[in-house]
Amino acid sequence: MAKDLITEALQTIHLQHGKDLKEVGQYLNMKYRIDVEPVVLQKRLQKMLQEEKAVA
């Protein structure tokens, strides 16, 4: 998956720092004015993790 803002935020905030997906959404909204639903973040996260498993 391409490294866009949402992917970067998910990797940094959720995976590295262990924060909730709600906090990832708040970060994107406050910093970049991107309004993302938690369901969309969950699907993106699942897709990222599946691609990671496929590469490994």
Order of alpha helices (4+ residues) and beta strands (2+ residues): alpha-alpha-alpha
